[in-house]
């Protein structure tokens, strides 16, 4: 049996919807090692961008110096910011915070009642005599 054009289009649309549903599934949180590796990769990418900007600055300075040298009507260079060399790549991972410093515990004052204890409520709060 041959499929009609409408049936094929409908089947294709259903397959595409299934793929989109699978693609939008929530991924699990990365492991600490993967997160550290991603942070280092981001730092290295940022450093590479700074190196590229430094090299561009040097080449622009070289072209401007050549222009001023070869063009008699060129004005002298204004004092601008010098190119900043980013230096070699160095990454120091952030130190892991202990659980207390990381805010893992509730701050004081947010509890609406005292924590549970082994002392009976009658003994903890004596009845007032009126």
Secondary structure, DSSP 4 states (H G I P E B T S, - for coil): -PPPHHHHHHHHHHHHHHHHHHHTSPPPPPPHHHHHHHHHHHHHHHHHHHHHHHHHHHHHHHHHHHHHHH-TTPPPPP--PPPPP--S----PPPPPPTTTTT-SPPTT--SSPPP-SS-HHHHSPPPP-
